[in-house]
Amino acid sequence: MSARTIRITEARSGLDVSALLCPDKAPENCAFLWDYLCEPRSVPGIHAMWTGPEISCPVPAAHLEGADYARPLPPENATLHPQPGDIVLAYVPALVWGGNPSPIFDIGIFYGPGARMFFPIGWLAGSVVGQVPAAEREALAAACGAIRRNGACEVLFSRGDMPR
């Protein structure tokens, strides 16, 4: 039996990790991410300003147009303080953040201690949808540090499988 995983890569920083999804704890949010990754997706990434040690990857609106999976998401496996290695899906309904007419789906890659789900609109619980294995977290932190120094990048998300 295999568990569902996603692979997260970014060439310039050397980021190349896998994350084990947790559909038993966040079924609708994991289903969104899995369906979204029916094909590999390049998503803009930038070091977060408000949340601390996070690479924020907002899903482009063009990736959501007309997609069945682009529907409101409930909070599941919610956190306000992500831990190192957490992959967090944040959902913000349309018109909530600065009047943005489209909903916002953001994939957060958390790589260090002290993270918080605090934004200009206030506290927003995110759903932990996956976890980078402990053995890969040092490499995750090093690559995310490089992204922080290098600036904006393109993060590639794809499906993967790892034995359970």
C-alpha positions as CSV (number, residue, x, y, z in Angstrom):
1,M,0.0,0.0,0.0
2,S,1.3,3.5,-0.8
3,A,0.5,6.8,0.8
4,R,-0.2,9.9,-1.1
5,T,2.7,12.3,-1.2
6,I,3.5,15.5,-3.1
7,R,7.0,16.5,-4.3
8,I,8.1,20.1,-3.9
9,T,11.0,21.4,-5.9
10,E,12.7,24.7,-6.8
11,A,15.8,24.7,-8.9
12,R,17.8,27.7,-7.8
13,S,17.6,26.9,-4.1
14,G,18.0,23.2,-4.5
15,L,14.6,22.6,-2.8
16,D,13.6,19.0,-3.4
17,V,11.4,17.4,-0.7
18,S,8.4,15.1,-0.4
19,A,5.5,15.6,1.9
20,L,3.2,12.9,3.1
21,L,-0.4,14.0,2.9
22,C,-2.8,13.4,5.8
23,P,-6.3,12.8,4.2
24,D,-7.6,11.2,7.4
25,K,-7.2,14.6,9.2
26,A,-7.9,17.0,6.4
27,P,-10.0,15.1,3.8
28,E,-11.4,18.0,1.8
29,N,-8.3,20.1,1.8
30,C,-6.1,17.1,0.8
31,A,-8.6,16.3,-2.0
32,F,-8.3,19.9,-3.3
33,L,-4.5,19.6,-3.4
34,W,-4.5,16.2,-4.9
35,D,-7.0,17.2,-7.6
36,Y,-5.1,20.4,-8.2
37,L,-2.0,18.4,-8.8
38,C,-3.6,16.2,-11.5
39,E,-0.6,17.7,-13.5
40,P,2.6,19.2,-12.1
41,R,2.0,22.9,-11.2
42,S,4.5,25.8,-11.2
43,V,3.4,28.2,-8.6
44,P,5.0,31.6,-7.7
45,G,6.7,31.4,-4.3
46,I,8.0,34.1,-2.0
47,H,9.2,34.2,1.5
48,A,6.3,35.2,3.7
49,M,6.3,38.6,5.4
50,W,3.8,38.1,8.2
51,T,3.8,34.4,9.0
52,G,7.5,33.9,9.7
53,P,9.5,30.9,8.4
54,E,7.3,30.1,5.4
55,I,7.5,30.1,1.6
56,S,4.1,31.3,0.5
57,C,2.8,29.9,-2.8
58,P,-0.6,31.5,-3.8
59,V,-2.3,29.4,-6.4
60,P,-2.7,31.5,-9.5
61,A,-6.3,32.4,-10.3
62,A,-5.9,31.0,-13.8
63,H,-5.2,27.6,-12.3
64,L,-8.6,27.8,-10.6
65,E,-10.9,29.0,-13.3
66,G,-13.6,26.5,-14.1
67,A,-12.0,23.8,-12.0
68,D,-14.4,21.6,-10.0
69,Y,-11.9,21.5,-7.1
70,A,-11.9,25.3,-6.7
71,R,-14.7,25.4,-4.1
72,P,-14.8,26.8,-0.6
73,L,-12.7,24.7,1.9
74,P,-13.6,24.1,5.5
75,P,-10.9,24.4,8.2
76,E,-9.6,20.9,8.8
77,N,-6.6,19.8,11.0
78,A,-6.5,23.6,11.7
79,T,-3.5,25.4,13.0
80,L,-2.5,29.0,13.9
81,H,1.1,27.9,14.7
82,P,2.5,25.6,12.0
83,Q,5.4,23.5,12.9
84,P,8.6,22.9,10.8
85,G,7.8,20.7,7.9
86,D,4.1,21.4,7.8
87,I,2.4,22.0,4.5
88,V,-0.5,24.3,5.1
89,L,-3.4,25.1,2.8
90,A,-5.0,28.5,3.6
91,Y,-8.3,29.4,2.0
92,V,-9.7,32.9,2.0
93,P,-13.2,33.5,0.5
94,A,-13.7,36.0,-2.3
95,L,-13.9,39.7,-1.1
96,V,-12.4,39.0,2.3
97,W,-8.8,40.1,1.7
98,G,-8.7,43.6,0.3
99,G,-11.9,43.1,-1.7
100,N,-10.2,40.6,-4.0
101,P,-13.0,39.3,-6.2
102,S,-11.6,35.7,-6.3
103,P,-11.0,33.3,-3.5
104,I,-7.4,32.8,-2.4
105,F,-5.8,29.4,-2.1
106,D,-2.3,29.5,-0.7
107,I,0.1,26.5,-0.2
108,G,2.4,27.3,2.7
109,I,5.7,25.5,3.1
110,F,6.8,26.0,6.8
111,Y,10.4,25.3,7.5
112,G,11.3,26.7,11.0
113,P,10.0,27.3,14.5
114,G,8.0,30.4,15.5
115,A,5.5,30.4,12.6
116,R,2.1,31.9,12.9
117,M,-1.0,32.2,10.7
118,F,-1.2,36.0,11.2
119,F,-2.0,38.2,8.2
120,P,-2.9,41.8,7.5
121,I,-6.6,40.7,7.9
122,G,-5.8,39.1,11.2
123,W,-5.5,35.5,12.4
124,L,-6.5,32.9,9.9
125,A,-6.4,29.2,10.7
126,G,-4.8,27.1,7.9
127,S,-5.3,23.4,7.3
128,V,-2.3,21.2,7.7
129,V,-2.5,18.9,4.7
130,G,0.9,17.3,4.8
131,Q,4.3,17.0,6.5
132,V,7.8,16.8,5.2
133,P,9.5,13.8,6.9
134,A,12.0,14.7,9.7
135,A,14.9,13.3,7.7
136,E,14.3,16.0,5.0
137,R,13.7,19.0,7.2
138,E,17.3,20.2,7.4
139,A,17.5,20.3,3.6
140,L,14.0,22.0,3.5
141,A,15.2,24.7,5.9
142,A,18.5,25.3,3.9
143,A,16.6,25.6,0.6
144,C,13.9,27.9,2.1
145,G,16.7,30.0,3.5
146,A,18.1,30.3,0.0
147,I,14.7,31.3,-1.3
148,R,14.5,34.0,1.4
149,R,17.9,35.4,0.3
150,N,17.2,35.0,-3.5
151,G,13.7,36.4,-3.6
152,A,10.7,35.4,-5.6
153,C,10.8,32.0,-7.4
154,E,8.7,29.3,-9.1
155,V,7.9,26.3,-6.9
156,L,7.0,23.1,-8.7
157,F,4.4,20.9,-7.0
158,S,3.7,17.4,-8.3
159,R,2.2,14.2,-7.2
160,G,4.4,11.4,-5.8
161,D,4.1,8.2,-3.9
162,M,6.1,6.8,-1.2
163,P,5.8,3.3,0.5
164,R,3.9,3.3,3.8
